[in-house]
């Protein structure tokens, strides 16, 4: 009895410590987490809620073995924007819910055929160009927001704010050390926001009107075939990136999560989290590289910390003033951030080709990459009756078909 009494304060102290470390992990992910809803017009509080729920569902699928946090995926920004403009938020959420089923299919494939099956269907020559198109396709959006196009901001004010925001983000990303290096987006937004404050560009009326406690804005999804077919293939790129994320956290912790709990379970966790988020009106979830970096830096490998991060995200989502405050961030600030973020997505695609040692001069690879780049940048679309396949989804489908149909390169046959 005495030992229990002596150990209880230690357990409580350890729990409090984990709770605050979890809050720190959420802080690392916060800037990128709220960026997606702020850009796409979704509710930031809903994104916080679904990120927390998604992380808990992921932990449930993986037996709470992987110290990782799930939140909004950048790969879905352009598709969400197009979907919201074309079909509205409910239909877009319905399409994204079905996109989560791609993870289910890949999870089953890995379970039955092993992780090598992904490499055969989604080699770097397929995934790399698609990711590049995701980033480059967003470049005009970033520039338009940075110069204040379509807004009430003067061009000179817009460029000043966006460039200061961009330079701050770049400086922190390159020169900062420790935990600061992991949150360049937070610093960029903070500096841009303060500058806008001094320039009189911020209206705090929404914050004053918002209540401290309010329910996040949930959306009931609608299911339209065209929206589903458009959004379904887009999950391929983040799903394949997920493999890299799991390999990264495995390397950081010294544990092979590809085997235990298994890649099929982590893919299933991502899929369930993505579908669950979409059914509630939040952006799709994915494993966050920023949080993996924080785990490496702090050496906090306990999955309980991510549980606390999820609990914090859910708790904060019920504070109406948080969402109202985030809505006051000027679009020109977000434009400065996006000029770096969207470019970095394209760089991830390039690095995928480089790491995969793809010989882009080989005729087969050259044909696949060339067609995908032209289709993506040129805005190619294919009408199938009343349904149209376009953008990233068309690129993903065409890349997979070309990879399966074209004969393998000579060096591959020899291997």
TORKE-636732 format. One record per atom (N, C-alpha, C): x, y, z. Coordinates in steps of 0.02 Angstrom, whole numbers, plus 50000, padded with zeros to 5 digits. Layout:
<pts>
XYZ ...
</pts>
This chain:
<pts>
500424994050000 500005000050000 500435006350000 500975005950039 501425011650043 501755013049976 501945007549940 502275008449876 501815011749825 501165009849829 500685012949783 500625020349795 500595022349859 500535029349876 501155033249854 501725029849858 502355033249839 502395034049763 502115028949727 502185029149655 501665033649621 501105034749654 500565038549624 500775045649603 501115049449647 501335056149626 501795056049566 502225050749562 502675050049505 502275048949441 501745044549446 501335043149387 500965049449365 500695053149413 500345059349397 500805064349365 501405064849394 501895069549366 502095067549295 502175060949284 502345058549217 501785059949168 501155059149191 500585060549148 500535067849129 500665072249179 500645079449165 501195081249115 501775078249124 502335079549078 502165077449007 501855071449001 501655069048935 501135073648903 500685076248945 500165080648920 500465087048890 500955089848923 501265095948898 501715094648838 502035088748837 502425087048777 501955085948718 501365083048732 500865082248679 500625088848652 500555093848696 500365100548674 500905103548630 501535102148647 502105104548607 502085101448538 501925094948534 501885091548470 501325094548427 500765096148459 500215099348422 500425106248398 500805109748438 501055116448420 501495115948357 501905110748354 502335109748295 501925108748232 501365105048239 500945103448181 500435108848166 500335113448214 499765117948211 499755122348148 500315125348131 500335129848074 500135126448010 500425120647996 500265116947936 499565113947940 499345112248000 498695109148010 498125113947990 498165120048012 497635124847998 497715128147930 498295127247899 498425130347834 497925127747781 497815121247781 497375118247730 496665120947734 496335120747792 495665123547795 495635131047780 496125134847801 496125141947788 496185143547714 496545139247677 496635140347605 496025137947566 495745132347588 495205129147549 494505131447569 494445135447623 493795137847643 493425133247691 493765128047715 493465123647765 493545126747835 493225123847884 493235126547951 493855124147989 494245128848016 494865127148051 494735123048114 494205124648151 494045120848211 493855113648194 493515112748138 493335106048116 493975102148097 494455105548067 495095102348050 495455100048113 495445104248165 495745102248229 495385096148258 494725096248257 494325090748283 494485084248246 494475084448180 494575078348140 495295075948143 495775080648152 496475078548161 496545074548225 496225076948278 496255073348342 495915066548337 495315066448309 494955060148302 495335055348256 495595058048201 495975053948154 496585050748185 496935054548227 497525051848262 497335046248309 496785047148345 496545041948391 496325035648354 495995036548297 495795030748256 496405027148228 496915031048208 497535028048184 497855023848239 497875026548299 498165022848355 497775016448370 497125016848361 496705010948373 496865005448321 496965007448258 497125002648205 497814999548213 498275003348240 498975001148245 499164998748315 498674997948358 498824995548426 499215000548467 499165006848449 499505012248485 500255010948490 500545009148433 501265007548432 501695012848397 501375017048356 501765021748315 501685028848342 502235032148362 502185039048388 502135044148332 501535044848305 501445049148247 500765052748252 500735058748221 500135062848224 499865063748153 499215063548146 498895064248080 498535070948076 498585074148018 498225080448008 498165081847934 497925087847917 497745089747848 498305088447798 498135085447741 498625083947690 498655089447637 499255092047623 499345097147572 499155094747502 499225088147490 499105085447423 498385086447401 497935087547448 497225088147432 496995095447424 497465100247431 497255107247430 496925109147363 497275108047308 497005109847242 496355106047227 496325099447239 495705095847226 495115098347269 495255100047332 494715102647375 494475109347348 494945113647329 494745120247302 494315119447240 494525114947196 494135113847134 493465110747151 493465105847197 492845102547216 492345107147247 492585111547292 492135116247326 491845121147276 492265123547229 492025128247179 491535125047129 491625118547116 491225115147065 490595111947093 490675108247148 490105104447175 489885106647245 490275110947277 490105113047345 490455108647397 490445110947459 490805107347512 490505100447526 489835099547531 489565092947547 489775087547496 489735089047431 489915084147380 490665082747380 491055088047394 491785087147398 491965082547456 491625083447513 491745079147571 491555071947556 491015071047518 490805064347498 491325060947454 491605064747407 492135062047365 492755060247404 492935064547451 493525063247493 493425057247538 492805056147561 492665050147601 492815043847561 492635043947497 492785038247454 493535037747440 493885043447439 494605043347428 494955039347483 494665039447543 494945035447597 494945028047582 494475025847537 494435018847519 495045016547480 495405021347448 496015019547413 496515016547463 496555019547523 496995016947575 496775009847595 496125008647598 495865002047615 496114996947564 496054998747500 496264994147446 497014992847449 497404998047461 498124997247465 498324993247526 497954994247581 498084990347642 497964982947629 497414981347594 497274974347577 497794971547530 498024975547482 498544973347435 499184971647472 499384975947519 499994974747557 499914968547601 499324967747630 499184961947673 499254955447634 498994955447571 498994949247531 499644948047494 499944953447469 500524952747424 501174955547452 501154958947508 501754961847536 501864968947512 502314972547547 502444979547531 502734980447461 503054975347435 503354975847368 502844976947313 502214974947327 501694975747276 501564983147262 501644987447312 501554994647302 502084997347254 502684994847262 503234997247220 503114995547147 502794989847134 502664987847064 502124992247032 501604993847070 501064997847042 501205005347044 501545007347098 501695014547108 502445015747115 502835014347062 503555015747066 503675023247064 504285025447079 504445032647079 504275036247015 504315032846957 504175036046893 503435037746887 503005034546926 502295036146928 502145041446981 502395040247041 502225044647098 502565051447092 503205051547072 503585057747068 503255063147026 503095061846962 502785067046921 502105069246947 501715064646976 501055066447002 501135071447060 501615070247104 501735074747160 501985081547134 502405081447083 502645087747053 502055091847027 501595088446993 501005091846966 500575094847022 500525091347078 500135093847135 500415100647157 501085101047161 501405107247183 501365112747131 501545111047069 501555116047015 500855118546998 500365114147005 499675116146991 499415121447039 499715121647098 499515126447149 499895133047144 500415133347104 500835139347100 500425145647082 499985145447032 499595151547016 499155153747074 498895149047113 498475150747170 498885154647222 499495152247233 499935155647282 500095162747260 500255163547197 500435170147171 499845174847174 499255172447154 498655176647155 498505179147225 498575174747274 498445176647343 498985181347369 499605180247348 500155184347372 500115191547346 499835192447286 499795199247259 499105202347272 498675198647309 498025201347327 497515201247272 497605197047222 497135196847166 496455194347190 495935197747170 495255195747190 495085197547262 495495201647295 495365203747364 495325211347368 495205213847428 495155221047438 495825224347456 496355220447455 497015223147474 497345226647415 497685232147429 498075235647378 498675231247358 498865231847294 499425227747270 500055228847311 500215235147326 500835236647363 500815233747433 500235234247466 500165231247533 500225223647530 499905220747481 499905213547474 500605210747463 500975213847418 501655211447403 502115212447463 502055218047498 502465219247557 502345213847610 501715212647626 501545207647677 501745200647657 501585198747596 501725191947574 502475190547570 502855195547548 503575194447542 503915194347611 503695198547657 503955198347725 503795191647757 503185189247746 502985182647772 503415177147743 503515177447677 503925172347643 504645172447668 504935178447673 505635178947695 505715176547767 505225178047810 505255175647879 505245168047881 504795165147843 504735157847841 505375154647815 505655157547762 506285154947734 506845155447785 506895161147819 507435162247867 507405157247925 506795156147951 506715151448006 506875144447983 506645142547924 506765135847898 507505134447887 507885139547869 508595138547852 509055139847912 508925145247949 509395147348001 509215145348072 508585143948086 508385142348155 508655135548176 508675134448241 508915128148269 508405125348318 508465118948331 508035115748381 507315115548358 506875116148407 506155115548394 505905121148349 506245127048349 506045132648307 506085130948233 506575126748216 506675125048145 506095121048117 505705117948163 505145113748142 504495117648131 504495124048150 503865127948145 503965134348105 504265134048046 504355140148006 503695143247985 503185139147972 502535141747951 502225145848007 502285143448069 502015147248126 502345154048131 503005154248124 503365160548129 503175165248071 503135162448011 502945166547954 502265169647962 501775165647983 501095168247994 501095173548048 501465172248102 501475177048159 501755183848137 502315183848101 502625190148079 502175193648029 501895189947981 501445192947932 500825195847964 500575192348015 499975194648050 500105201148088 500675201348123 500845207348161 500935213248113 501255212148056 501345217448006 500665220047982 500205215447968 499525217347947 499175221248003 499315219448064 499015222848121 499225230148123 499875231348113 500135238148112 499885242148052 499735238547998 499495241847937 498745242847938 498415240547991 497685241347997 497285237047949 497545231147933 497215226747885 496805221147917 496745221247983 496405215748018 495785218248055 495245214548046 494615216248080 494475210948133 494455212948196 494365208348252 493625207348270 493175209848229 492465209148243 492245201848250 492485197248206 492285190248214 492505187248281 493095189248304 493335186648368 492905189048426 492725195548424 492305198448477 491625195148479 491345193448421 490675190548418 490675183148435 491235179748425 491265172448436 491225170848510 490925165248526 490885162948596 491505158848612 491655158348676 492225154348697 492115146948683 491515144648694 491365137548682 490835137048628 490995133248576 490515132048522 490705125648486 490215122448456 490335116248420 490645117848352 491135113748331 491415114748263 490865113948210 490955117148153 490455116748099 490525110148061 490095105448076 490105098948043 489705099247979 489915095447928 489595095347863 489345088347847 488715087847828 488445081347806 488635080347733 489005075047717 489255074147648 488695072247600 488795074047537 488365071847483 488795067847435 488495063147400 488895058747358 488695059547284 489145062647245 489045063647174 489595059747137 489395055947087 489855051547052 490455055347023 490315061146992 490865064946960 491375067247012 491135069547070 491585071647123 491985065847150 491665060047157 492015054047183 492555051947135 492395051547069 492895049347020 493465054347014 493325060747025 493855065747022 494325065247081 494055064047141 494455064247202 494765057447220 494475052047194 494695045347214 495445044047199 495695045447138 496395043747123 496895048347158 496665054047183 497125058847213 497445056147277 497115051247308 497375048447370 497995044247358 498135042547295 498715038247280 499365041347303 499465047847285 500105051147302 500225051447377 499745054047418 499865054147490 499905047247521 499565042347490 499605035447516 500305032647508 500605033947450 501285031647438 501785035647481 501655042147490 502065046147534 502035043547606 501465040747624 501365037947691 501895032547705 502055028647654 502565023447662 503225026647683 503405032147650 504015035747668 503985038447739 503385040847759 503305043547826 503395038147879 503125032247866 503205026747914 503925024347917 504265024347859 504985022547859 505385027647898 505195034047893 505555039347928 505475038648004 504865037548028 504765036948100 505065030448126 505105025348083 505435019148102 506175020348112 506475024248067 507185025748072 507335029948134 506885034548150 506985038948208 506945035148273 506465030548278 506355026848341 506775020548347 507045018148291 507425011948292 506975005748292 506335006648275 505865001048271 505595000548200 505494994248177 505244993248109 504484992948110 504164998748101 503434998948102 503134996048038 503544995047986 503294991847925 503114984547939 503434981647990 503294974648009 502834974248069 502934978648117 502524978648178 502344985748198 501734987748189 501124983848177 501014981548105 501424983948058 501354982047988 501104987747945 501364988147884 501174993547838 500424993247821 500154987147818 499434986547803 499004989747857 499234989447919 498854992547974 498925000147974 499515002647958 499615009947957 499235013047898 499225009647841 498835012047784 498085012047800 497865006647834 497165006247854 496995011947902 497445013447948 497345018847995 497275025547960 497705026847911 497665033047872 497005033447834 496795027747806 496175027647767 495565028947810 495535025747867 494975026847913 494965034047937 495555036747953 495595043747976 495375048547921 495575047147859 495385051547803 494635051447791 494345045447790 493615044947778 493225047947836 493445046647897 493095049347956 493115056947956 493695059847939 493755067147937 493285070047884 493265066947826 492845069447772 492105068947789 491905063747823 491205062947842 490975068247892 491455071347926 491295076647974 491405083647945 491685083947885 491795090547854 492505093147861 492975088747880 493675090747888 494095088447829 494685091347819 495125089247765 495425082347779 495615078647727 495905071947736 496535072047779 496655066647813 497225066247858 497815062447828 498405064147851 499005060547832 499515061147888 500025056947887 500555057247938 500975063547927 501145067047981 501475073447976 502235073047985 502595075447935 503325075347937 503595079947992 503245085548004 503475090248055 503495086948124 502975082948138 502945079548203 503485074148208 503615070848152 504155065848152 504825069248168 504925075148140 505535078948156 505575080848229 505005082648258 504985084348329 505135078348372 504885072448352 505025066248388 505775064848387 506085065848329 506805064748323 507205069548367 506975075848368 507335080948405 507275080048481 506665078448504 506535078048576 506665071048604 506715066048559 506805059048580 506225056548622 505635059248610 505035056948645 504675051848601 504795045448614 504545040148571 503905036948597 503635039448652 503045036448682 502415038448643 502045033548616 501435035148579 500905038748620 500945038148687 500465041648730 500495049248719 501085051648700 501165058848688 500715061048629 500665056848577 500235058448521 499505057948540 499355053548588 498665053248614 498485059948646 498955062548685 498835069048717 498775074648665 499195074348613 499155079348559 498465079248526 498205073148517 497535072348487 497005075148534 497065073748599 496585076248647 496595083848649 497185086848648 497245094148646 496905097048584 497025093848526 496725096248463 495965096148467 495685090748495 494965090248502 494695095548550 495045096448606 494835101348656 494835108448628 495375110248592 495435117048564 494905118248510 494695112848476 494205113648421 493535116148446 493395115548511 492755117848538 492785125048563 493355128348552 493415135448570 493255139748509 492685142848510 492465146848452 492935152548435 493245155548486 493675161348474 494315159348437 494535153048445 495125150748409 494985150748334 494425147748314 494245147648244 494125154648216 493805158948256 493685165848234 494335169648225 494815168548271 495465171948266 495825169548203 495815163048190 496165160448131 495855163148067 495195164448068 494855167048009 495055174347994 495365177748043 495575184648032 496255185147998 496595179547989 497255179647956 497145181747882 497435187147860 497325189547791 497575184547739 497235184247683 497435179647630 498125181247602 498335187547607 498995189347581 499555186247625 499415185247688 499885181647731 499935174447709 499355171247698 499355164347676 499685163547607 499615168747565 499945168547499 500695168147505 500985171947552 501705171647562 501935164747585 501535161647630 501705154947654 501655149847598 501135150447557 501005145447505 501535145447451 501855151147440 502375151347388 502945146647404 503065145547469 503565140747490 503275133647495 502695133047525 502395126547537 502245122847472 501945126247424 501755122947362 502375121147321 502875125447323 503495123747289 503835117747320 503775117147386 504085111447421 503745104947403 503095105247387 502745099147365 503055096647299 503175101247253 503485099347189 504185096547201 504545099347248 505225096847264 505195089747291 504675088247330 504595081347355 504525076547296 504155078647245 504085074447186 504745073547150 505135078847146 505805078347115 506255073547154 506235074247221 506655070047263 506435062747258 505795061547245 505545054747235 505875051647174 505935055447121 506265053047061 507005051847072 507315056347110 508035055847123 508195049847167 507805049147223 507915043547269 507785036847235 507305036847188 507145030747152 507635029347095 508125033847085 508625033147033 508305032046964 507805036246950 507445035746887 507855039046832 508005035246780 508375037846722 507875041346676 507855047946680 507345051646641 507525052046567 508135049846548 508325049746477 508105043346444 507935038246483 507695031946455 507015033046425 506885030646364 506295032446326 505635030846363 505595025246398 504985023446433 504835028546488 505325029946529 505235034746584 505095041746557 505455043546504 505355050146473 504635050946449 504365045746418 503675046046393 503175046946450 503255043046503 502785043446560 502805050346592 503405052646607 503475059046641 503235064846597 503405064546533 503215069946487 502465070546480 502125064946471 501405065046463 501065067746526 501295065346585 500995067546648 501095075046659 501695077446646 501835084546655 501405088846609 501345086746546 500955090546497 500215090446514 499955084546532 499255083946552 499115088346612 499545088046661 499435091646724 499475099146717 500015101546687 500105108746680 499645111646627 499505107746574 499085110246520 498345110046535 498145106346587 497435106046605 497035101246562 497345095746541 497005090746500 496405087746538 495875086246502 495305082846532 495005077946482 494665072946510 494345067746468 493625067146490 493165068046443 492455067446458 492225060246446 491935057246498 491675050446494 490915050946505 490545052546451 489835053646459 489715060046497 489365059546553 489225065446595 489775066546646 490255062046649 490795062446698 491435064846664 491795069246697 492425071846670 493005070146716 493535067546687 494145065946726 494675071046708 494935074546758 495395080146744 495895081046800 496375085546788 496845087446841 497275081646867 497395081746932 497835076946964 497565069846958 496905069146962 496605062546958 496745059446889 496675063346836 496825060846768 497565059046763 497995063246790 498715061946788 498885055346823 498585054246881 498725048146920 498505041946881 497905042146853 497645036446815 498075035046754 498245040246716 498645039346656 499345036746673 499645039346727 500305037046747 500305029646764 499795027346800 499755020246819 499655015946757 499225018046711 499095014146650 499725013746607 500055019446596 500665019446556 501205014946586 501265015146652 501765011046685 501625003546676 500985001746676 500804994746669 500824992346596 500684996946549 500624995046479 501304995246443 501695000446454 502345001046420 502824995646442 503204992746396 503684987446415 504224990346460 504484986246506 504994988646552 505624990646516 506004995146546 506644997346517 507124991546513 507614992246468 508094986746457 508474985046520 508684990046557 509054988746619 508624985146670 507944986346669 507504982846715 507444975446697 507434974146630 507384967146608 508014963446628 508594966746620 509224963646638 509254962146712 508984967046754 508994966046826 508574960046846 
</pts>
